[in-house]
Every structure is written in structure tokens, then in C-alpha cells.
Amino acid sequence: MRRLPTSRWGDGVRSLLARLRFSLPLTPRLELVRHFVSPAPVLAGVVIFETGTNETIIYFSLRFRSSGTLNTQVLSLQFRDTTNVQCTVAFCGDNAIRVYSGTTAGTLLSTLTSAFTSATWDSYQGKIVINNTTGSVEIRKNGSVTPIINISGVNTRAGSTNAYANQIAFSSTGAGGVLFDIDDIWLNSDNGAAPTSWPGDVRCVVSMVASDSSVAFAKSPNPASVTPFTANSTSSKATGLGIMGAFTAGFTGTISSAIVQVTTGGTGNLKAAVYDSTRSTVLATSNAVANPVAGPNTITFGTPLSVTKGTVYYLAVDTDFTIVYSVGSTGGFTFTTAYASFPAAGPATASGVCPTFTISIVPTLSNEFVSDPTQDGDTSYVYSSTVAQEDKYGIAALTVTPASIIGVAPFVMWKKSDSGARTGTVSVTANASADTGQVVGATPSLSYVYNQRFMPLDPTGAAWTTANVNTMLLGLTVAS
């Protein structure tokens, strides 16, 4: 169960100073509820959530899907007093839900057959009252207020003499691997921050960092290189016979130079151009390279070309003499354009070999380094060692309008690069608040770790609204 989003730290170049690097592999991102994503599928084992308090009444909400077919496969939701299991709600491979006093080896309190259908996601809410004589279990499905299981006056305190639970555990067992998926887990009691009753059909919505508000941290890699093809052949091309190959911009930024690989050079000129994804519009033309040599040849663009992350472009090359390129044998295009007329708009192209080249992109947006769908470690990040320096990011607007927002969870994945002292702060600005620290003065380790904090209310103390979530800013500061 996560209570909020994260960032990370480190450095691109080792030095005597500890470097702070911030990137959010999945970060900074925003989670609207505490969220636990099970391994898919869940294998035999136990995942435990600590409540931090002793609770007599516990509510839960989760989504569940079974892919199992063996009756012996069971995913157990256990309510524990530390290591003792007080009662269990079991989702079983025969599509039944069973409730037990104690563990699944204890007294069976209730069975609901045909409770769900294999390979179908369903949402469940539950209310558990821990007591040895007046205990109760009520379970609702897919947002309905009518219970599918409702038992009372039972023993839900079979594990100990304590009428409470302070751990909730998912325990999976069964032959052949237990094929269950769980998502959107929410737990609350009948006291403390809202909700203090049925939470409803709770869903987790993740909003990634999507814009730079104010940035000061350095970016790495900078420049970023894109090498889309590996040379596995050669191709001789006479004057006016050009070749082109596609590349996808890994970052938003500018292209000032590239390197084209040649097997046999000669006396004359080589020129390059960048086309759009349709291979029809010329976006940039390079300066001519005189007498290109065997090996790498650097081409430059007098006016840097602006490119957008994820967009496909084509690099084309042409010469006024016969040259032998290092090429990929497939995946490219050939065209005929007299060198004096190159580059021409919309040249007729045919499938063929592709040039081997490396594009250098100077990135302009920091948020693209901290919004990886899957964290990429040291592949891309932002970093700083300057105390009080801060990056602030906007997030992508919600694609749904929730009925209510239980809370948000900013989190950071970070590390520092050496054993020197270094701390950082993750902050939130929302609803016209000040830049408010949420993870304050934390000390990252030498390997990437998550820090996070659940916020049931916005920084002004008000309930979250969709508008305030959409306009919030997440910040990372080098605290010391």
C-alpha cells in the first residue's frame, strides 16, 4: 500500500561532493489513494500492511481478478494481531469467497459460491469487526450497498485475546502457482481522517509529471544520443542517389549535429537533411562535409532543429560523388535527387538500405527525465548538489472526474552518489498554498529508494478537489 509519489537522487559524474539527483521513474507522480499493486500473478507468499494502530473496526476496498482453475488455490486477506491471524477472508480458486475464524485452517464462518468469474476484474468493499462473540463480517461487490456476505455474532478474534487487528496481510497458497491479481487496495478504520465508514469503490489514478514549472537541476544524459540502426552491410551510391532512415526523438530538444558512418569516403561533398515522419517535408539541412572519410563523419545544422519526444523523423544523406556507406541492410529508403537540388520536398522513395548514424539531442525539458513509465535507474535523471536548489513540476490533468478524492500521495525515488551527507525535501503547492514540504529533510541511500507521504487534505487543510489536483505542483529541493 503506497501512501504517495516519489523522486530520486544521485549524480552523473563522481566527485568529492555528494550529488543529489532527482528523477521520478514513475515520478514525481501523484496517486489519489493508497495503492498496492500485487505481483502479477501473485505467487505463494505474504504481503503485510501495518496499520500503526490497534483497530477494532476495519474497512477495506480492493479490486480482484482470478486466473486460477485449481480449487486448492487461495488468496487470503488476513486480519492479524501482529503475527496472530484473527480472521480471514479467502478468495478461492473454485470462485468462492469463504470467511474463517482465524486462518483458513480455522472455523469456517461463511461460504459464498460462484462469487466471481475467472479472468474478470471485480471491486469489493468489506467491514470487519474484531470480537470473539460479537464479531461481524460484511462484504459488498462492485459498488452495491447490498452485501453479498453479512454475518454477525461470530468469533473474528480467534488468533489472540486482543479484540483488534494491527496488520492486514495478503497470503497466497496453492499448487501450481496462485494466479490472482489485486489492485486499488484501500484500508481505513472507523476513526481518524475521513473516510471513517464505507470507503466506496476506490480507484487509484496515477498522474505523471508533465510540465516544467521552474527547474534548476541539471539533466543527464545531456546531450542524448539516438542510434537507431546497426551497420551490418555496405552500400555504394553514386552522385544523386540518396538513402534515409528513421529515428525517434528520445527527448524534446534541439539537434545541432549528427554522425554518419562511411565505409569508403572520397573527394567531394556529403550533405544531410532531416525530414518529417511522412518523408515529404524538409525540416533542416546540414552544412556540407567536404571529402568525407572512412568512419564517423560529423554533420552540423547551422540552425538547430527543434524535435519533440516520441516523434518520428528521417535523416537523409546525398553526395556529389560515389561513396560507400555503412548501412543496415533493411529498414531504410532510397531516393534519387540531384545533389544540387538536395534536399527536395517529397522525394519519391523506395524501401532499401538505411544509413547508420547517431543523432545528438540537447534536451530542453526536465520533466521528461523524471516521468518514466517504468523507472530506468541511471539511464535518465536530473541532479544537483546545490543547497536550496529546487525543481518544480506540474502534473498531467486527471482523465476522470472522481466523485470524491480521499487523498493524494506524492512520492520520490532518489539516491545520493557518495557517502557524504545529503538530504532532500519533496514539496507540494496546491489550492494557492505556499510551497509546502511533505517529505522533509530525508536522507537518501546510495541506491535508489522510495520516499512518500499520504496527504488526506491539501496543503491548506481543505479537502482535495479535481481542479486543485490538476493545478498542483510537485517540488524537489536539495535541503542540505
PyMOL commands that set and color helices and strands:
alter all, ss='L'
color gray80, all
select helices_A, chain A and resi 339-341+367-369+466-470
alter helices_A, ss='H'
color red, helices_A
select strands_A, chain A and resi 20-23+29-31+45-55+57-66+74-81+84-92+97-101+107-112+122-129+135-141+147-154+165-173+180-189+206-214+218-220+224-226+233-237+241-248+253-264+269-275+282-285+289-290+295-307+312-319+323-336+349-355+357-363+381-384+390-395+409-416+424-429+436-442+449-452+473-478
alter strands_A, ss='S'
color yellow, strands_A
deselect
rebuild
show_as cartoon
